[in-house]
Amino acid sequence: MIIKVENGKSLIQLKMNELGSYLKFIKPLAINWSDCQGSIAQFYAIFSYTKEHKEKIDVDLKEKLNSGKFKLKNNINHLNKLLSLFENATYELSFEPEYDISDFWDIAKNHHLYTSNQIMREKGKIEFCEDKENLDFLSESYYDGFSEYFIYTQPTQSLNQERVKHYEELLNTGIRPTAIVYSGQAKSKGSYKDGTSWQSNYNSGNFILDGHHKLAAYKNLSLPPSLLRITKMYSSINELNFNLKDFKKDIEPRLQKPQVTHYLENIK
């Protein structure tokens, strides 16, 4: 399903370039970017979290998603209400009642408190200063060559484990609640000198917009999740919108100095 948003409030913004992407819901929530070490590994960081943005997602839509009876075509009004929070753009929506291969998805979450706690991040900036050799130690990373990763947009320690257990109980009864994953895609096309065509795809991270507790429960029970995917469609790489000004304003104050250095050294 394709929906074009023309009067969006821009509360939910996806910023993307050829190096990485980040999700902003009123404020920056998470970022991913290439480790640029000859593989397809990705660094990522999850920032401090407040409940303010979650309350803006339509309650009725959440109830539909949690019921296990969600149908894309039956919830157009709810989806349009959700998309009114987004930027003006073209979006592709797809519903997966059951993920195709349960063994090949995973969650990118912060495993260390200092990656999402503001006080400890600030302490780390002092202790580790500009030392590049601390980059891997300070950074979370994932390798998406074999698994599709869904990136948390709130710190792991903010999850309510009782809520996770609630969803585990629902899953054990056969109910399949749906999580929302948001990403972006840009396509670049051209022709070689011999006339043959080529195409390259640029994909953002898969950010969890709603459903952290649900996906944690699915993972704990080794079950394939139910997903509502929202994809922001860039018509070309010329529309990519994560610039240096965005990085300086939204991201640099939230990263460790070695991470900032790595990003700035590798951005084109």
C-alpha positions in Angstrom: 0.0 0.0 0.0 1.4 3.4 -1.0 0.3 6.6 0.9 1.5 10.1 0.1 1.6 12.5 3.1 1.2 16.1 2.1 0.3 17.9 5.4 2.5 16.0 7.9 3.4 17.4 11.3 7.0 16.2 11.0 7.1 15.0 14.6 8.4 11.7 13.3 11.4 12.2 11.0 13.8 9.8 9.3 17.1 11.2 8.4 19.3 9.2 6.0 22.5 9.4 3.9 24.9 7.0 2.3 26.7 6.3 5.6 23.8 5.9 8.0 20.4 7.0 9.3 18.6 8.1 12.5 15.1 8.3 13.8 13.7 11.4 15.4 10.4 11.5 17.2 10.3 15.0 18.6 13.9 14.3 19.6 16.6 11.9 18.3 16.0 8.3 19.5 18.6 6.1 17.7 21.2 6.1 15.0 23.0 3.5 12.9 26.0 4.0 10.6 28.5 1.8 8.7 31.6 0.7 10.6 33.5 1.3 7.3 35.8 -1.6 8.0 35.3 -3.6 4.9 32.2 -5.5 6.0 28.5 -4.7 6.3 28.6 -4.3 10.0 26.8 -1.3 11.5 27.5 0.8 14.6 24.4 2.0 16.4 23.5 4.1 19.4 20.3 4.4 21.4 19.6 7.6 23.3 17.8 8.6 26.4 14.1 8.0 26.3 10.9 9.8 27.5 7.3 8.6 27.1 6.1 11.8 25.5 6.3 10.7 21.9 4.7 7.3 22.6 1.5 9.0 23.8 1.1 10.6 20.4 0.5 7.3 18.7 -3.2 6.7 18.2 -4.6 4.6 21.1 -7.2 2.9 18.9 -4.4 1.8 16.5 -2.4 0.4 19.3 -5.4 -1.6 20.5 -5.9 -3.0 16.9 -2.2 -3.9 16.7 -2.2 -5.6 20.1 -5.4 -7.6 19.4 -3.7 -9.9 17.0 -6.5 -9.1 14.5 -4.9 -6.3 12.6 -5.7 -6.0 8.9 -4.1 -3.3 6.8 -7.1 -2.6 4.6 -9.4 -2.3 7.6 -7.4 0.4 9.4 -6.8 3.0 6.7 -8.2 5.9 8.9 -6.0 4.9 11.9 -2.9 4.6 9.6 -3.6 8.0 8.1 -3.8 9.5 11.6 -0.4 7.9 12.4 1.1 9.1 9.2 0.0 12.6 9.9 2.8 12.7 12.5 5.3 12.0 9.7 7.1 14.2 7.3 5.7 15.0 3.8 6.8 12.1 1.7 5.6 8.9 0.0 5.4 5.8 2.2 5.0 2.2 1.5 3.0 0.2 4.1 3.1 -3.6 4.3 1.7 -6.0 6.9 3.4 -9.3 7.7 1.2 -11.4 10.0 4.2 -13.7 10.5 7.8 -13.0 9.8 9.0 -15.3 7.0 12.1 -16.9 8.7 12.0 -16.8 12.5 15.7 -17.7 12.9 16.9 -14.8 10.9 15.8 -11.7 12.8 17.3 -10.1 15.8 17.1 -7.0 18.0 19.8 -4.3 18.1 19.6 -3.1 21.7 22.0 -1.4 24.1 23.8 -4.0 26.1 25.7 -1.5 28.2 24.2 1.2 30.4 26.7 3.8 29.3 25.4 3.6 25.7 22.1 5.2 26.6 22.5 6.8 30.0 23.2 10.5 29.7 25.3 10.9 32.9 27.5 7.9 32.0 27.9 9.1 28.4 29.2 12.4 29.7 31.6 10.6 32.1 32.8 8.5 29.1 33.5 11.6 27.1 35.9 12.8 29.8 37.6 9.4 30.5 38.0 8.2 27.0 38.5 11.6 25.3 39.4 11.4 21.6 41.1 8.0 21.7 40.1 6.2 18.5 41.1 2.8 19.9 38.2 3.0 22.2 35.6 3.1 19.3 34.8 -0.6 19.3 34.6 -0.7 23.1 32.3 2.3 23.3 30.0 1.3 20.4 27.3 -1.2 20.0 27.3 -3.0 16.6 25.5 -5.6 14.6 26.3 -7.6 11.4 23.2 -7.8 9.2 24.7 -10.2 6.6 22.6 -13.1 7.9 19.9 -11.6 10.1 17.6 -8.6 9.8 18.0 -6.4 12.8 15.3 -4.2 14.4 16.8 -1.3 16.3 15.4 -0.3 19.7 14.5 3.3 20.0 14.4 3.3 23.8 17.1 1.9 26.2 16.8 -1.7 27.2 16.6 -0.8 30.9 13.4 1.3 30.2 11.4 -1.8 29.2 8.9 -3.1 31.7 9.5 -6.8 32.2 6.0 -7.4 33.4 4.8 -6.0 30.1 7.1 -8.4 28.3 5.6 -11.3 30.3 2.1 -10.1 29.4 2.9 -10.4 25.7 4.6 -13.8 26.3 1.3 -15.0 27.8 -0.7 -13.6 24.8 1.7 -15.3 22.4 1.3 -18.6 24.3 -2.5 -18.4 23.7 -2.0 -18.0 19.9 -2.6 -14.2 19.8 0.0 -12.4 17.6 0.3 -8.7 18.4 1.9 -6.5 15.8 4.9 -4.2 16.1 5.6 -1.2 13.9 9.0 -0.9 12.2 10.0 2.2 10.3 12.8 2.4 7.6 13.8 4.3 4.5 14.9 3.3 1.0 16.5 5.2 -1.9 17.3 3.8 -5.3 20.0 4.9 -7.7 19.8 3.9 -11.3 22.1 4.4 -14.3 23.7 2.8 -17.3 27.2 1.4 -18.1 29.1 2.4 -21.2 28.0 -0.8 -22.9 24.3 0.2 -22.5 23.5 -2.2 -19.7 21.7 -0.8 -16.7 22.6 -0.9 -13.0 20.7 -0.1 -9.8 21.8 0.4 -6.2 19.6 0.4 -3.2 20.3 2.4 0.0 18.5 1.3 3.0 18.2 2.9 6.4 18.2 1.0 9.7 14.9 -0.7 10.7 13.8 1.4 13.7 11.2 0.1 16.1 8.5 2.8 16.2 6.2 0.8 18.5 6.4 -2.7 19.9 9.6 -3.1 22.0 7.9 -5.2 24.6 6.2 -7.3 21.9 9.4 -8.0 20.0 11.2 -8.8 23.2 8.5 -11.4 24.0 8.6 -12.8 20.4 12.4 -13.2 20.8 12.2 -14.8 24.2 9.8 -17.4 22.8 11.7 -17.8 19.5 8.6 -17.0 17.5 8.3 -15.1 14.2 6.9 -11.6 14.9 4.0 -9.9 13.3 5.1 -6.6 11.7 3.6 -3.5 10.3 6.4 -2.0 8.1 6.4 1.6 7.1 9.0 2.5 4.5 9.8 6.1 3.5 10.5 6.0 -0.3 13.2 8.4 -1.5 12.8 8.8 -5.3 16.6 9.1 -5.7 19.8 9.4 -3.6 19.6 13.2 -4.3 16.7 13.3 -1.8 18.7 11.8 1.1 18.3 14.3 3.9 20.8 13.5 6.7 23.3 16.4 6.4 26.2 17.7 8.5 24.0 20.3 10.2 21.6 17.5 11.4 24.5 15.6 12.8 26.0 18.6 14.6 22.6 19.5 16.1 21.0 16.1 16.9 23.6 13.5 17.0 27.1 14.8 18.0 26.0 15.9 21.5 24.7 12.4 22.1 27.7 10.3 21.0 31.0 9.5 22.5 33.9 11.5 21.0 35.5 8.5 19.2 32.1 7.8 17.6 31.8 11.4 16.4 35.3 11.3 15.0 34.6 8.0 13.2 31.4 9.3 11.6 33.0 12.6 10.5 36.0 10.9 9.0 33.8 8.6 6.9 31.0 10.8 5.7 31.3 11.9 2.1 
